[in-house]
Amino acid sequence: MTIHRLIQNSPLEPDDIHRLVTAYEQTLRTLGISDRSDPVTLMVAKTVIEIGQTGIRDPAQISQLAIKAIGDV
């Protein structure tokens, strides 16, 4: 899973990791991406992490913002 590779060496707390993984999975489901080897998953993971670093704690809100950000690309 892409997001795990990106956060594996980061100093995040377990709650933060859970929050980001939940947002990542929700974003992929909403976008209809089931193939974890799809290159788009890397963009989704990076976007979710960037939004999560802004201090937003709600995975659903992170997911919504990630979908909007990806749509604006």
PDB file of N, CA, C and O in Angstrom:
ATOM      1  N   MET A   1       0.851  -1.181   0.000  1.00  0.00           N
ATOM      2  CA  MET A   1       0.000   0.000   0.000  1.00  0.00           C
ATOM      3  C   MET A   1       0.894   1.240   0.000  1.00  0.00           C
ATOM      4  O   MET A   1       1.819   1.350   0.804  1.00  0.00           O
ATOM      5  N   THR A   2       0.615   2.140  -0.882  1.00  0.00           N
ATOM      6  CA  THR A   2       1.457   3.309  -1.104  1.00  0.00           C
ATOM      7  C   THR A   2       1.630   4.186   0.131  1.00  0.00           C
ATOM      8  O   THR A   2       2.748   4.602   0.432  1.00  0.00           O
ATOM      9  N   ILE A   3       0.574   4.469   0.833  1.00  0.00           N
ATOM     10  CA  ILE A   3       0.678   5.408   1.946  1.00  0.00           C
ATOM     11  C   ILE A   3       1.587   4.860   3.047  1.00  0.00           C
ATOM     12  O   ILE A   3       2.291   5.623   3.708  1.00  0.00           O
ATOM     13  N   HIS A   4       1.574   3.553   3.242  1.00  0.00           N
ATOM     14  CA  HIS A   4       2.440   2.968   4.269  1.00  0.00           C
ATOM     15  C   HIS A   4       3.915   3.169   3.928  1.00  0.00           C
ATOM     16  O   HIS A   4       4.730   3.417   4.817  1.00  0.00           O
ATOM     17  N   ARG A   5       4.256   3.064   2.661  1.00  0.00           N
ATOM     18  CA  ARG A   5       5.650   3.290   2.262  1.00  0.00           C
ATOM     19  C   ARG A   5       6.072   4.731   2.512  1.00  0.00           C
ATOM     20  O   ARG A   5       7.219   4.986   2.878  1.00  0.00           O
ATOM     21  N   LEU A   6       5.168   5.662   2.320  1.00  0.00           N
ATOM     22  CA  LEU A   6       5.496   7.076   2.496  1.00  0.00           C
ATOM     23  C   LEU A   6       5.619   7.481   3.958  1.00  0.00           C
ATOM     24  O   LEU A   6       6.371   8.400   4.280  1.00  0.00           O
ATOM     25  N   ILE A   7       4.893   6.811   4.846  1.00  0.00           N
ATOM     26  CA  ILE A   7       4.902   7.230   6.247  1.00  0.00           C
ATOM     27  C   ILE A   7       5.680   6.285   7.155  1.00  0.00           C
ATOM     28  O   ILE A   7       5.734   6.506   8.364  1.00  0.00           O
ATOM     29  N   GLN A   8       6.283   5.236   6.599  1.00  0.00           N
ATOM     30  CA  GLN A   8       6.931   4.232   7.436  1.00  0.00           C
ATOM     31  C   GLN A   8       8.086   4.778   8.272  1.00  0.00           C
ATOM     32  O   GLN A   8       8.308   4.286   9.379  1.00  0.00           O
ATOM     33  N   ASN A   9       8.808   5.745   7.805  1.00  0.00           N
ATOM     34  CA  ASN A   9       9.936   6.290   8.558  1.00  0.00           C
ATOM     35  C   ASN A   9       9.649   7.686   9.117  1.00  0.00           C
ATOM     36  O   ASN A   9      10.564   8.411   9.506  1.00  0.00           O
ATOM     37  N   SER A  10       8.387   8.042   9.151  1.00  0.00           N
ATOM     38  CA  SER A  10       8.038   9.364   9.664  1.00  0.00           C
ATOM     39  C   SER A  10       7.803   9.288  11.175  1.00  0.00           C
ATOM     40  O   SER A  10       7.529   8.217  11.715  1.00  0.00           O
ATOM     41  N   PRO A  11       7.914  10.421  11.840  1.00  0.00           N
ATOM     42  CA  PRO A  11       7.738  10.439  13.298  1.00  0.00           C
ATOM     43  C   PRO A  11       6.276  10.558  13.732  1.00  0.00           C
ATOM     44  O   PRO A  11       5.992  11.122  14.789  1.00  0.00           O
ATOM     45  N   LEU A  12       5.355  10.038  12.939  1.00  0.00           N
ATOM     46  CA  LEU A  12       3.935  10.156  13.254  1.00  0.00           C
ATOM     47  C   LEU A  12       3.543   9.217  14.391  1.00  0.00           C
ATOM     48  O   LEU A  12       4.105   8.134  14.555  1.00  0.00           O
ATOM     49  N   GLU A  13       2.578   9.659  15.158  1.00  0.00           N
ATOM     50  CA  GLU A  13       2.008   8.842  16.224  1.00  0.00           C
ATOM     51  C   GLU A  13       1.049   7.820  15.609  1.00  0.00           C
ATOM     52  O   GLU A  13       0.536   8.043  14.513  1.00  0.00           O
ATOM     53  N   PRO A  14       0.804   6.707  16.299  1.00  0.00           N
ATOM     54  CA  PRO A  14      -0.128   5.703  15.761  1.00  0.00           C
ATOM     55  C   PRO A  14      -1.507   6.267  15.407  1.00  0.00           C
ATOM     56  O   PRO A  14      -2.102   5.858  14.410  1.00  0.00           O
ATOM     57  N   ASP A  15      -2.016   7.196  16.208  1.00  0.00           N
ATOM     58  CA  ASP A  15      -3.319   7.805  15.894  1.00  0.00           C
ATOM     59  C   ASP A  15      -3.266   8.586  14.589  1.00  0.00           C
ATOM     60  O   ASP A  15      -4.215   8.563  13.806  1.00  0.00           O
ATOM     61  N   ASP A  16      -2.154   9.277  14.359  1.00  0.00           N
ATOM     62  CA  ASP A  16      -1.994  10.036  13.120  1.00  0.00           C
ATOM     63  C   ASP A  16      -1.927   9.098  11.920  1.00  0.00           C
ATOM     64  O   ASP A  16      -2.531   9.367  10.882  1.00  0.00           O
ATOM     65  N   ILE A  17      -1.206   8.018  12.062  1.00  0.00           N
ATOM     66  CA  ILE A  17      -1.091   7.038  10.978  1.00  0.00           C
ATOM     67  C   ILE A  17      -2.467   6.455  10.662  1.00  0.00           C
ATOM     68  O   ILE A  17      -2.851   6.348   9.497  1.00  0.00           O
ATOM     69  N   HIS A  18      -3.201   6.082  11.702  1.00  0.00           N
ATOM     70  CA  HIS A  18      -4.541   5.525  11.501  1.00  0.00           C
ATOM     71  C   HIS A  18      -5.439   6.529  10.774  1.00  0.00           C
ATOM     72  O   HIS A  18      -6.168   6.162   9.852  1.00  0.00           O
ATOM     73  N   ARG A  19      -5.383   7.774  11.185  1.00  0.00           N
ATOM     74  CA  ARG A  19      -6.195   8.835  10.581  1.00  0.00           C
ATOM     75  C   ARG A  19      -5.861   8.988   9.098  1.00  0.00           C
ATOM     76  O   ARG A  19      -6.766   9.094   8.270  1.00  0.00           O
ATOM     77  N   LEU A  20      -4.572   9.000   8.754  1.00  0.00           N
ATOM     78  CA  LEU A  20      -4.157   9.172   7.360  1.00  0.00           C
ATOM     79  C   LEU A  20      -4.522   7.955   6.510  1.00  0.00           C
ATOM     80  O   LEU A  20      -4.980   8.097   5.376  1.00  0.00           O
ATOM     81  N   VAL A  21      -4.317   6.764   7.063  1.00  0.00           N
ATOM     82  CA  VAL A  21      -4.658   5.549   6.312  1.00  0.00           C
ATOM     83  C   VAL A  21      -6.160   5.484   6.069  1.00  0.00           C
ATOM     84  O   VAL A  21      -6.599   5.107   4.982  1.00  0.00           O
ATOM     85  N   THR A  22      -6.945   5.846   7.067  1.00  0.00           N
ATOM     86  CA  THR A  22      -8.403   5.865   6.914  1.00  0.00           C
ATOM     87  C   THR A  22      -8.811   6.852   5.823  1.00  0.00           C
ATOM     88  O   THR A  22      -9.641   6.526   4.974  1.00  0.00           O
ATOM     89  N   ALA A  23      -8.243   8.038   5.839  1.00  0.00           N
ATOM     90  CA  ALA A  23      -8.554   9.043   4.811  1.00  0.00           C
ATOM     91  C   ALA A  23      -8.116   8.567   3.430  1.00  0.00           C
ATOM     92  O   ALA A  23      -8.830   8.768   2.448  1.00  0.00           O
ATOM     93  N   TYR A  24      -6.961   7.945   3.353  1.00  0.00           N
ATOM     94  CA  TYR A  24      -6.436   7.417   2.087  1.00  0.00           C
ATOM     95  C   TYR A  24      -7.383   6.364   1.515  1.00  0.00           C
ATOM     96  O   TYR A  24      -7.752   6.420   0.342  1.00  0.00           O
ATOM     97  N   GLU A  25      -7.773   5.401   2.358  1.00  0.00           N
ATOM     98  CA  GLU A  25      -8.667   4.338   1.901  1.00  0.00           C
ATOM     99  C   GLU A  25     -10.016   4.907   1.464  1.00  0.00           C
ATOM    100  O   GLU A  25     -10.566   4.488   0.445  1.00  0.00           O
ATOM    101  N   GLN A  26     -10.539   5.842   2.216  1.00  0.00           N
ATOM    102  CA  GLN A  26     -11.816   6.455   1.872  1.00  0.00           C
ATOM    103  C   GLN A  26     -11.713   7.202   0.540  1.00  0.00           C
ATOM    104  O   GLN A  26     -12.627   7.148  -0.283  1.00  0.00           O
ATOM    105  N   THR A  27     -10.608   7.888   0.340  1.00  0.00           N
ATOM    106  CA  THR A  27     -10.411   8.628  -0.910  1.00  0.00           C
ATOM    107  C   THR A  27     -10.343   7.672  -2.099  1.00  0.00           C
ATOM    108  O   THR A  27     -10.959   7.924  -3.134  1.00  0.00           O
ATOM    109  N   LEU A  28      -9.601   6.585  -1.955  1.00  0.00           N
ATOM    110  CA  LEU A  28      -9.519   5.615  -3.050  1.00  0.00           C
ATOM    111  C   LEU A  28     -10.880   5.009  -3.359  1.00  0.00           C
ATOM    112  O   LEU A  28     -11.238   4.847  -4.526  1.00  0.00           O
ATOM    113  N   ARG A  29     -11.643   4.673  -2.318  1.00  0.00           N
ATOM    114  CA  ARG A  29     -12.989   4.118  -2.535  1.00  0.00           C
ATOM    115  C   ARG A  29     -13.865   5.113  -3.280  1.00  0.00           C
ATOM    116  O   ARG A  29     -14.555   4.746  -4.231  1.00  0.00           O
ATOM    117  N   THR A  30     -13.840   6.367  -2.854  1.00  0.00           N
ATOM    118  CA  THR A  30     -14.671   7.392  -3.488  1.00  0.00           C
ATOM    119  C   THR A  30     -14.283   7.597  -4.949  1.00  0.00           C
ATOM    120  O   THR A  30     -15.139   7.808  -5.807  1.00  0.00           O
ATOM    121  N   LEU A  31     -12.990   7.533  -5.217  1.00  0.00           N
ATOM    122  CA  LEU A  31     -12.507   7.704  -6.591  1.00  0.00           C
ATOM    123  C   LEU A  31     -12.656   6.434  -7.428  1.00  0.00           C
ATOM    124  O   LEU A  31     -12.422   6.452  -8.637  1.00  0.00           O
ATOM    125  N   GLY A  32     -13.043   5.342  -6.787  1.00  0.00           N
ATOM    126  CA  GLY A  32     -13.233   4.080  -7.505  1.00  0.00           C
ATOM    127  C   GLY A  32     -11.934   3.404  -7.895  1.00  0.00           C
ATOM    128  O   GLY A  32     -11.888   2.683  -8.892  1.00  0.00           O
ATOM    129  N   ILE A  33     -10.876   3.624  -7.124  1.00  0.00           N
ATOM    130  CA  ILE A  33      -9.573   3.025  -7.423  1.00  0.00           C
ATOM    131  C   ILE A  33      -9.382   1.810  -6.527  1.00  0.00           C
ATOM    132  O   ILE A  33      -9.263   1.937  -5.308  1.00  0.00           O
ATOM    133  N   SER A  34      -9.355   0.632  -7.142  1.00  0.00           N
ATOM    134  CA  SER A  34      -9.161  -0.583  -6.359  1.00  0.00           C
ATOM    135  C   SER A  34      -7.782  -1.199  -6.600  1.00  0.00           C
ATOM    136  O   SER A  34      -7.307  -1.998  -5.792  1.00  0.00           O
ATOM    137  N   ASP A  35      -7.146  -0.831  -7.702  1.00  0.00           N
ATOM    138  CA  ASP A  35      -5.819  -1.348  -8.038  1.00  0.00           C
ATOM    139  C   ASP A  35      -4.761  -0.543  -7.302  1.00  0.00           C
ATOM    140  O   ASP A  35      -4.485   0.601  -7.663  1.00  0.00           O
ATOM    141  N   ARG A  36      -4.168  -1.135  -6.273  1.00  0.00           N
ATOM    142  CA  ARG A  36      -3.187  -0.425  -5.449  1.00  0.00           C
ATOM    143  C   ARG A  36      -1.861  -0.186  -6.187  1.00  0.00           C
ATOM    144  O   ARG A  36      -1.002   0.544  -5.691  1.00  0.00           O
ATOM    145  N   SER A  37      -1.694  -0.790  -7.354  1.00  0.00           N
ATOM    146  CA  SER A  37      -0.490  -0.518  -8.138  1.00  0.00           C
ATOM    147  C   SER A  37      -0.708   0.616  -9.142  1.00  0.00           C
ATOM    148  O   SER A  37       0.217   0.995  -9.860  1.00  0.00           O
ATOM    149  N   ASP A  38      -1.917   1.154  -9.192  1.00  0.00           N
ATOM    150  CA  ASP A  38      -2.232   2.278 -10.065  1.00  0.00           C
ATOM    151  C   ASP A  38      -1.387   3.480  -9.631  1.00  0.00           C
ATOM    152  O   ASP A  38      -1.372   3.817  -8.448  1.00  0.00           O
ATOM    153  N   PRO A  39      -0.689   4.127 -10.558  1.00  0.00           N
ATOM    154  CA  PRO A  39       0.152   5.276 -10.201  1.00  0.00           C
ATOM    155  C   PRO A  39      -0.611   6.419  -9.513  1.00  0.00           C
ATOM    156  O   PRO A  39      -0.002   7.222  -8.806  1.00  0.00           O
ATOM    157  N   VAL A  40      -1.898   6.499  -9.707  1.00  0.00           N
ATOM    158  CA  VAL A  40      -2.695   7.552  -9.078  1.00  0.00           C
ATOM    159  C   VAL A  40      -2.674   7.406  -7.554  1.00  0.00           C
ATOM    160  O   VAL A  40      -2.838   8.395  -6.840  1.00  0.00           O
ATOM    161  N   THR A  41      -2.475   6.183  -7.048  1.00  0.00           N
ATOM    162  CA  THR A  41      -2.479   5.979  -5.604  1.00  0.00           C
ATOM    163  C   THR A  41      -1.358   6.760  -4.927  1.00  0.00           C
ATOM    164  O   THR A  41      -1.513   7.199  -3.788  1.00  0.00           O
ATOM    165  N   LEU A  42      -0.237   6.937  -5.610  1.00  0.00           N
ATOM    166  CA  LEU A  42       0.863   7.728  -5.044  1.00  0.00           C
ATOM    167  C   LEU A  42       0.445   9.188  -4.899  1.00  0.00           C
ATOM    168  O   LEU A  42       0.719   9.817  -3.877  1.00  0.00           O
ATOM    169  N   MET A  43      -0.213   9.720  -5.912  1.00  0.00           N
ATOM    170  CA  MET A  43      -0.686  11.104  -5.837  1.00  0.00           C
ATOM    171  C   MET A  43      -1.723  11.252  -4.717  1.00  0.00           C
ATOM    172  O   MET A  43      -1.717  12.245  -3.989  1.00  0.00           O
ATOM    173  N   VAL A  44      -2.601  10.274  -4.585  1.00  0.00           N
ATOM    174  CA  VAL A  44      -3.611  10.311  -3.523  1.00  0.00           C
ATOM    175  C   VAL A  44      -2.920  10.287  -2.164  1.00  0.00           C
ATOM    176  O   VAL A  44      -3.258  11.077  -1.283  1.00  0.00           O
ATOM    177  N   ALA A  45      -1.961   9.392  -1.991  1.00  0.00           N
ATOM    178  CA  ALA A  45      -1.259   9.275  -0.706  1.00  0.00           C
ATOM    179  C   ALA A  45      -0.543  10.574  -0.344  1.00  0.00           C
ATOM    180  O   ALA A  45      -0.643  11.044   0.789  1.00  0.00           O
ATOM    181  N   LYS A  46       0.169  11.146  -1.292  1.00  0.00           N
ATOM    182  CA  LYS A  46       0.892  12.394  -1.018  1.00  0.00           C
ATOM    183  C   LYS A  46      -0.079  13.522  -0.668  1.00  0.00           C
ATOM    184  O   LYS A  46       0.185  14.322   0.229  1.00  0.00           O
ATOM    185  N   THR A  47      -1.183  13.576  -1.372  1.00  0.00           N
ATOM    186  CA  THR A  47      -2.170  14.625  -1.116  1.00  0.00           C
ATOM    187  C   THR A  47      -2.787  14.458   0.271  1.00  0.00           C
ATOM    188  O   THR A  47      -2.939  15.435   1.005  1.00  0.00           O
ATOM    189  N   VAL A  48      -3.141  13.234   0.630  1.00  0.00           N
ATOM    190  CA  VAL A  48      -3.717  12.964   1.948  1.00  0.00           C
ATOM    191  C   VAL A  48      -2.724  13.347   3.044  1.00  0.00           C
ATOM    192  O   VAL A  48      -3.109  13.962   4.038  1.00  0.00           O
ATOM    193  N   ILE A  49      -1.467  12.994   2.873  1.00  0.00           N
ATOM    194  CA  ILE A  49      -0.445  13.316   3.878  1.00  0.00           C
ATOM    195  C   ILE A  49      -0.287  14.831   4.006  1.00  0.00           C
ATOM    196  O   ILE A  49      -0.233  15.357   5.118  1.00  0.00           O
ATOM    197  N   GLU A  50      -0.214  15.527   2.884  1.00  0.00           N
ATOM    198  CA  GLU A  50      -0.069  16.989   2.916  1.00  0.00           C
ATOM    199  C   GLU A  50      -1.244  17.639   3.654  1.00  0.00           C
ATOM    200  O   GLU A  50      -1.045  18.535   4.474  1.00  0.00           O
ATOM    201  N   ILE A  51      -2.442  17.195   3.367  1.00  0.00           N
ATOM    202  CA  ILE A  51      -3.621  17.767   4.019  1.00  0.00           C
ATOM    203  C   ILE A  51      -3.618  17.398   5.503  1.00  0.00           C
ATOM    204  O   ILE A  51      -3.949  18.226   6.352  1.00  0.00           O
ATOM    205  N   GLY A  52      -3.249  16.173   5.810  1.00  0.00           N
ATOM    206  CA  GLY A  52      -3.186  15.749   7.202  1.00  0.00           C
ATOM    207  C   GLY A  52      -2.188  16.545   8.021  1.00  0.00           C
ATOM    208  O   GLY A  52      -2.365  16.707   9.228  1.00  0.00           O
ATOM    209  N   GLN A  53      -1.150  17.039   7.382  1.00  0.00           N
ATOM    210  CA  GLN A  53      -0.129  17.819   8.082  1.00  0.00           C
ATOM    211  C   GLN A  53      -0.586  19.242   8.393  1.00  0.00           C
ATOM    212  O   GLN A  53       0.099  19.972   9.109  1.00  0.00           O
ATOM    213  N   THR A  54      -1.737  19.637   7.858  1.00  0.00           N
ATOM    214  CA  THR A  54      -2.245  20.981   8.134  1.00  0.00           C
ATOM    215  C   THR A  54      -2.953  21.059   9.483  1.00  0.00           C
ATOM    216  O   THR A  54      -3.320  22.141   9.941  1.00  0.00           O
ATOM    217  N   GLY A  55      -3.140  19.901  10.112  1.00  0.00           N
ATOM    218  CA  GLY A  55      -3.783  19.880  11.418  1.00  0.00           C
ATOM    219  C   GLY A  55      -5.218  19.390  11.386  1.00  0.00           C
ATOM    220  O   GLY A  55      -5.842  19.256  12.439  1.00  0.00           O
ATOM    221  N   ILE A  56      -5.753  19.120  10.217  1.00  0.00           N
ATOM    222  CA  ILE A  56      -7.112  18.583  10.120  1.00  0.00           C
ATOM    223  C   ILE A  56      -7.085  17.153  10.656  1.00  0.00           C
ATOM    224  O   ILE A  56      -6.252  16.347  10.242  1.00  0.00           O
ATOM    225  N   ARG A  57      -7.987  16.846  11.566  1.00  0.00           N
ATOM    226  CA  ARG A  57      -7.966  15.556  12.256  1.00  0.00           C
ATOM    227  C   ARG A  57      -9.016  14.576  11.744  1.00  0.00           C
ATOM    228  O   ARG A  57      -8.882  13.372  11.961  1.00  0.00           O
ATOM    229  N   ASP A  58     -10.049  15.058  11.076  1.00  0.00           N
ATOM    230  CA  ASP A  58     -11.149  14.207  10.640  1.00  0.00           C
ATOM    231  C   ASP A  58     -10.810  13.532   9.307  1.00  0.00           C
ATOM    232  O   ASP A  58     -10.628  14.215   8.300  1.00  0.00           O
ATOM    233  N   PRO A  59     -10.723  12.189   9.293  1.00  0.00           N
ATOM    234  CA  PRO A  59     -10.386  11.498   8.047  1.00  0.00           C
ATOM    235  C   PRO A  59     -11.353  11.794   6.901  1.00  0.00           C
ATOM    236  O   PRO A  59     -10.936  11.881   5.746  1.00  0.00           O
ATOM    237  N   ALA A  60     -12.629  11.947   7.210  1.00  0.00           N
ATOM    238  CA  ALA A  60     -13.608  12.247   6.156  1.00  0.00           C
ATOM    239  C   ALA A  60     -13.339  13.611   5.531  1.00  0.00           C
ATOM    240  O   ALA A  60     -13.453  13.777   4.317  1.00  0.00           O
ATOM    241  N   GLN A  61     -12.986  14.575   6.357  1.00  0.00           N
ATOM    242  CA  GLN A  61     -12.675  15.912   5.841  1.00  0.00           C
ATOM    243  C   GLN A  61     -11.380  15.889   5.032  1.00  0.00           C
ATOM    244  O   GLN A  61     -11.287  16.529   3.985  1.00  0.00           O
ATOM    245  N   ILE A  62     -10.390  15.159   5.515  1.00  0.00           N
ATOM    246  CA  ILE A  62      -9.133  15.018   4.767  1.00  0.00           C
ATOM    247  C   ILE A  62      -9.431  14.406   3.404  1.00  0.00           C
ATOM    248  O   ILE A  62      -8.921  14.874   2.386  1.00  0.00           O
ATOM    249  N   SER A  63     -10.246  13.370   3.382  1.00  0.00           N
ATOM    250  CA  SER A  63     -10.598  12.712   2.127  1.00  0.00           C
ATOM    251  C   SER A  63     -11.304  13.674   1.173  1.00  0.00           C
ATOM    252  O   SER A  63     -10.970  13.740  -0.010  1.00  0.00           O
ATOM    253  N   GLN A  64     -12.277  14.416   1.690  1.00  0.00           N
ATOM    254  CA  GLN A  64     -13.003  15.375   0.840  1.00  0.00           C
ATOM    255  C   GLN A  64     -12.059  16.407   0.244  1.00  0.00           C
ATOM    256  O   GLN A  64     -12.152  16.728  -0.940  1.00  0.00           O
ATOM    257  N   LEU A  65     -11.156  16.924   1.057  1.00  0.00           N
ATOM    258  CA  LEU A  65     -10.200  17.924   0.566  1.00  0.00           C
ATOM    259  C   LEU A  65      -9.225  17.315  -0.441  1.00  0.00           C
ATOM    260  O   LEU A  65      -8.835  17.971  -1.408  1.00  0.00           O
ATOM    261  N   ALA A  66      -8.835  16.075  -0.217  1.00  0.00           N
ATOM    262  CA  ALA A  66      -7.930  15.399  -1.158  1.00  0.00           C
ATOM    263  C   ALA A  66      -8.609  15.199  -2.505  1.00  0.00           C
ATOM    264  O   ALA A  66      -7.997  15.409  -3.553  1.00  0.00           O
ATOM    265  N   ILE A  67      -9.864  14.795  -2.477  1.00  0.00           N
ATOM    266  CA  ILE A  67     -10.610  14.603  -3.730  1.00  0.00           C
ATOM    267  C   ILE A  67     -10.731  15.920  -4.479  1.00  0.00           C
ATOM    268  O   ILE A  67     -10.576  15.961  -5.700  1.00  0.00           O
ATOM    269  N   LYS A  68     -11.005  16.989  -3.755  1.00  0.00           N
ATOM    270  CA  LYS A  68     -11.093  18.311  -4.378  1.00  0.00           C
ATOM    271  C   LYS A  68      -9.744  18.710  -4.964  1.00  0.00           C
ATOM    272  O   LYS A  68      -9.677  19.189  -6.096  1.00  0.00           O
ATOM    273  N   ALA A  69      -8.673  18.515  -4.204  1.00  0.00           N
ATOM    274  CA  ALA A  69      -7.328  18.886  -4.664  1.00  0.00           C
ATOM    275  C   ALA A  69      -6.935  18.084  -5.894  1.00  0.00           C
ATOM    276  O   ALA A  69      -6.346  18.633  -6.826  1.00  0.00           O
ATOM    277  N   ILE A  70      -7.244  16.819  -5.912  1.00  0.00           N
ATOM    278  CA  ILE A  70      -6.902  15.972  -7.057  1.00  0.00           C
ATOM    279  C   ILE A  70      -7.721  16.385  -8.269  1.00  0.00           C
ATOM    280  O   ILE A  70      -7.225  16.365  -9.395  1.00  0.00           O
ATOM    281  N   GLY A  71      -8.969  16.759  -8.041  1.00  0.00           N
ATOM    282  CA  GLY A  71      -9.826  17.214  -9.141  1.00  0.00           C
ATOM    283  C   GLY A  71      -9.362  18.538  -9.729  1.00  0.00           C
ATOM    284  O   GLY A  71      -9.630  18.833 -10.894  1.00  0.00           O
ATOM    285  N   ASP A  72      -8.669  19.334  -8.927  1.00  0.00           N
ATOM    286  CA  ASP A  72      -8.175  20.628  -9.383  1.00  0.00           C
ATOM    287  C   ASP A  72      -6.863  20.528 -10.154  1.00  0.00           C
ATOM    288  O   ASP A  72      -6.394  21.519 -10.715  1.00  0.00           O
ATOM    289  N   VAL A  73      -6.268  19.331 -10.183  1.00  0.00           N
ATOM    290  CA  VAL A  73      -4.968  19.158 -10.852  1.00  0.00           C
ATOM    291  C   VAL A  73      -5.131  19.168 -12.343  1.00  0.00           C
ATOM    292  O   VAL A  73      -4.148  19.036 -13.072  1.00  0.00           O
TER     293      VAL A  73
END
